[in-house]
Amino acid sequence: MAHVDVVSDADLHEPVLVEGLPGVGLVGKIAVDHLVDQLDMEHYANVHCEALPKAAAYGGGDSTLRTPVRLYAAPEADLLALQSDVTVSPDAAAEFAGCIADWFAEASVTPLYVAGLERDEPSDGAPRLRGVAAGEGDAVLDRVGVSAPDEPGIVSGPAGALLSHALATDQTAVGLVVDADPKFPDPIAAQAVLEAGVEPIADVDVDSDRLESQATQIQRAKEQFAEEVHEDGENASRAHRLRMYQ
């Protein structure tokens, strides 16, 4: 049966949650992995859902098994992070959305879903962050000055399913859409998500400079995962432009 098994006594009140399911550029995953590390977030809950791959994860120096998708908490910041070691298939994405998003509603969570917007060509400029919203998410974006996309588009994959579920159930949710490399891990895009999106929305201070200074090392460390996501692209959260003239 689908459920979220809380394993911590962390005290949270209407927390903001950052989603880190693998997607284009591994943007959400890199951002969440960095967030968990930098804020020394504690293991808060295991996510059990029939839609998820049947696997058990473990950490370095720790023999305790855990689910491949789990939640971490920083109680002092009233912040949650959804960390994942697996991709979620398109067929399972809707079921997973119902599994996790219903718990979000019960726990009064404001989720931030992350999607990489595939760049048409390499860019030397900083990745641009845009925001989309369901429910009262527009007020969240307005408060921190995150603008809407310039062009029409669509968010697909797990992030798209989660946003669709929020839209269908009139729940508040924010989608953070950032320019990202479609083929390789993109720590600079993850840095943009943290600095321009997560920090002002959650009112936290995250040292994200390492994502830029160690970008090459981070890319190499994440390359194998990125290759798996790229090969199984339908499982990845991504944003697409909709060019009506084509």
Disulfide bonds with the S-S distance in Angstrom:
none
